[in-house]
């Protein structure tokens, strides 16, 4: 897992540097559905501002990336006696490690990655996983 803070701006572009994941698993990952990037957003300082920016500015940029296999976002719910571990979750599916690298190497993706500190005031954690 990679901790993403407001100042680090590593964000999703870090997911492009995954040669260790791709070695020896490319064919299997593609056959099983590819690669999934999960972004776990921490509770923002201002949830209303987060939601407005996320819905009106950030996610439209993500949805514009037509090569993504699937995009799913969700808002976390509290447990019976504790707050949720994360505020929001975004899941991005790629057909293969090669496709993920190609997409995350574009200027379009760089703009998306650079945008995260504009709304994720409490940072986020990124998990990259192989489907299957």
ROKEVEX-769250 format. One line per 10 residues: number of its first residue (from 1); their letters; for each residue x, y, z of C-alpha. Coordinates in nm, 2 decimals, always signed. Layout:
N
NUM	a	X,Y,Z  ...
END
This chain:
132
1	xxxxxxxxxx	+0.00,+0.00,+0.00  +0.11,+0.35,-0.08  +0.02,+0.64,+0.15  -0.07,+0.95,-0.05  -0.07,+1.28,+0.12  -0.17,+1.62,+0.00  +0.19,+1.73,-0.05  +0.33,+1.41,-0.21  +0.13,+1.42,-0.53  +0.24,+1.06,-0.61
11	xxxxxxxxxx	-0.12,+0.95,-0.64  -0.23,+0.72,-0.91  +0.07,+0.79,-1.14  +0.26,+0.57,-0.89  +0.06,+0.28,-1.01  +0.22,+0.30,-1.35  +0.55,+0.19,-1.21  +0.47,-0.18,-1.15  +0.72,-0.38,-1.34  +0.75,-0.63,-1.05
21	xxxxxxxxxx	+0.38,-0.70,-1.07  +0.38,-0.75,-1.44  +0.68,-0.99,-1.46  +0.56,-1.34,-1.49  +0.19,-1.26,-1.43  +0.09,-1.06,-1.74  -0.08,-1.35,-1.93  -0.25,-1.48,-1.61  -0.37,-1.13,-1.51  -0.51,-1.06,-1.85
31	xxxxxxxxxx	-0.69,-1.40,-1.86  -0.84,-1.34,-1.51  -0.95,-0.99,-1.58  -0.65,-0.77,-1.54  -0.54,-0.52,-1.28  -0.75,-0.33,-1.03  -0.64,+0.00,-0.86  -0.83,+0.07,-0.54  -0.81,+0.42,-0.40  -0.91,+0.45,-0.03
41	xxxxxxxxxx	-0.98,+0.81,+0.06  -0.94,+0.91,+0.42  -1.21,+1.12,+0.59  -1.18,+1.47,+0.44  -1.16,+1.78,+0.65  -1.46,+1.92,+0.47  -1.68,+1.63,+0.34  -1.92,+1.87,+0.15  -1.64,+2.03,-0.04  -1.49,+1.69,-0.11
51	xxxxxxxxxx	-1.82,+1.56,-0.25  -1.88,+1.86,-0.47  -1.53,+1.86,-0.62  -1.52,+1.48,-0.65  -1.85,+1.47,-0.84  -1.82,+1.78,-1.05  -1.45,+1.80,-1.13  -1.25,+1.49,-1.05  -1.47,+1.20,-1.15  -1.57,+1.34,-1.49
61	xxxxxxxxxx	-1.20,+1.34,-1.58  -1.17,+0.98,-1.47  -1.49,+0.88,-1.66  -1.35,+1.05,-1.97  -1.07,+0.78,-1.99  -1.26,+0.55,-2.22  -0.99,+0.28,-2.21  -1.07,+0.19,-1.85  -1.24,-0.14,-1.83  -1.46,-0.04,-1.53
71	xxxxxxxxxx	-1.49,+0.24,-1.27  -1.68,+0.20,-0.95  -1.70,+0.45,-0.66  -1.86,+0.39,-0.32  -1.90,+0.57,+0.01  -1.80,+0.38,+0.32  -2.05,+0.31,+0.60  -1.98,+0.29,+0.97  -1.97,-0.04,+1.16  -2.21,-0.11,+1.45
81	xxxxxxxxxx	-1.99,+0.06,+1.70  -1.71,+0.24,+1.50  -1.66,+0.48,+1.22  -1.57,+0.35,+0.87  -1.20,+0.29,+0.81  -1.21,+0.50,+0.50  -1.44,+0.78,+0.36  -1.47,+0.67,+0.00  -1.34,+0.40,-0.23  -1.27,+0.43,-0.60
91	xxxxxxxxxx	-1.19,+0.11,-0.80  -1.04,+0.13,-1.15  -1.01,-0.18,-1.36  -0.76,-0.22,-1.64  -0.74,-0.51,-1.89  -0.37,-0.58,-1.83  -0.06,-0.44,-1.67  +0.05,-0.31,-2.01  -0.28,-0.13,-2.06  -0.26,+0.02,-1.71
101	xxxxxxxxxx	+0.09,+0.14,-1.79  -0.02,+0.29,-2.12  -0.31,+0.47,-1.97  -0.13,+0.60,-1.66  +0.15,+0.73,-1.88  -0.07,+0.98,-2.06  -0.10,+1.35,-2.00  -0.47,+1.30,-1.94  -0.39,+1.06,-1.65  -0.12,+1.30,-1.52
111	xxxxxxxxxx	-0.39,+1.57,-1.49  -0.61,+1.32,-1.30  -0.33,+1.23,-1.06  -0.23,+1.59,-1.01  -0.59,+1.68,-0.93  -0.62,+1.45,-0.62  -0.46,+1.69,-0.37  -0.72,+1.95,-0.47  -0.99,+1.76,-0.29  -0.84,+1.47,-0.09
121	xxxxxxxxxx	-0.73,+1.69,+0.21  -0.67,+1.39,+0.43  -0.49,+1.19,+0.17  -0.56,+0.85,+0.03  -0.41,+0.50,+0.01  -0.37,+0.32,-0.32  -0.38,-0.06,-0.35  -0.29,-0.23,-0.68  -0.40,-0.59,-0.72  -0.41,-0.86,-0.98
131	xx	-0.76,-0.99,-1.06  -0.81,-1.36,-1.02
END
